[in-house]
């Protein structure tokens, strides 16, 4: 697995094109998309949990998909977003 350190000036330099886990940032529901050494933040979609609360999905670096829960990120479900 290749995680992207977005605090570097060129985070995708020498990384393969595609979607990547962002080092120490998975709990926010964003991942990195690298293309030709260019870096872009990509947000996972949101979901409503049936109680009226809205949460952002989490990027799973094994399946390269956004999911509700993943062993690749120890996200706490208390991170509700109200603006989705």
C-alpha positions as CSV (number, residue, x, y, z in Angstrom):
1,X,0.0,0.0,0.0
2,X,1.2,3.5,-0.8
3,X,-0.1,6.2,1.3
4,X,0.1,9.9,0.3
5,X,1.6,12.5,2.6
6,X,-0.3,15.6,1.5
7,X,1.8,17.8,3.7
8,X,4.7,17.4,1.2
9,X,5.1,20.0,-1.5
10,X,4.7,17.3,-4.3
11,X,2.7,14.5,-2.5
12,X,2.2,12.4,-5.7
13,X,5.7,12.7,-7.0
14,X,7.0,9.2,-8.0
15,X,3.7,7.6,-6.9
16,X,1.6,5.4,-9.2
17,X,-1.4,7.0,-10.9
18,X,-4.7,6.2,-9.2
19,X,-6.5,6.5,-5.8
20,X,-4.5,6.3,-2.6
21,X,-5.0,6.4,1.1
22,X,-3.9,9.7,2.7
23,X,-1.4,9.0,5.5
24,X,-3.0,9.7,8.9
25,X,-6.1,11.3,7.3
26,X,-8.5,8.5,6.6
27,X,-10.9,9.4,9.4
28,X,-12.0,12.5,7.5
29,X,-13.5,10.6,4.5
30,X,-11.1,11.9,1.8
31,X,-8.5,10.1,-0.3
32,X,-5.8,11.2,-2.8
33,X,-6.1,10.9,-6.5
34,X,-2.7,11.0,-8.3
35,X,-2.4,11.5,-12.0
36,X,0.9,12.4,-13.7
37,X,2.4,13.5,-10.3
38,X,-0.6,15.8,-9.7
39,X,-2.4,15.6,-6.4
40,X,-6.2,16.0,-5.8
41,X,-8.3,15.6,-2.7
42,X,-11.4,13.4,-3.4
43,X,-14.3,13.2,-0.9
44,X,-16.0,10.0,-0.3
45,X,-19.8,10.2,-0.6
46,X,-22.0,10.7,2.4
47,X,-24.7,8.4,3.9
48,X,-27.6,8.9,6.2
49,X,-27.6,6.4,9.0
50,X,-31.4,6.1,9.4
51,X,-31.6,8.4,12.4
52,X,-31.2,11.6,10.5
53,X,-27.5,11.8,11.0
54,X,-25.2,12.1,8.0
55,X,-21.7,10.7,7.8
56,X,-19.0,10.7,5.1
57,X,-17.9,7.2,4.0
58,X,-14.3,6.1,4.5
59,X,-11.8,5.2,1.8
60,X,-10.8,1.5,2.0
61,X,-7.2,1.2,0.6
62,X,-7.6,-2.5,0.0
63,X,-10.7,-2.4,-2.2
64,X,-10.1,1.2,-3.4
65,X,-13.7,2.0,-2.6
66,X,-15.6,4.2,-0.1
67,X,-17.3,2.2,2.5
68,X,-19.1,2.6,5.9
69,X,-16.4,0.8,7.9
70,X,-13.0,-0.6,7.0
71,X,-10.2,-2.2,8.8
72,X,-7.8,0.1,7.0
73,X,-9.0,3.1,9.0
74,X,-9.9,3.3,12.7
75,X,-12.6,5.9,12.2
76,X,-14.9,6.8,15.0
77,X,-18.6,7.0,14.0
78,X,-19.0,10.1,16.1
79,X,-17.6,12.2,13.3
80,X,-21.0,13.4,12.1
81,X,-21.3,16.0,9.4
82,X,-24.2,18.3,9.2
83,X,-23.5,19.9,5.8
84,X,-23.9,16.9,3.4
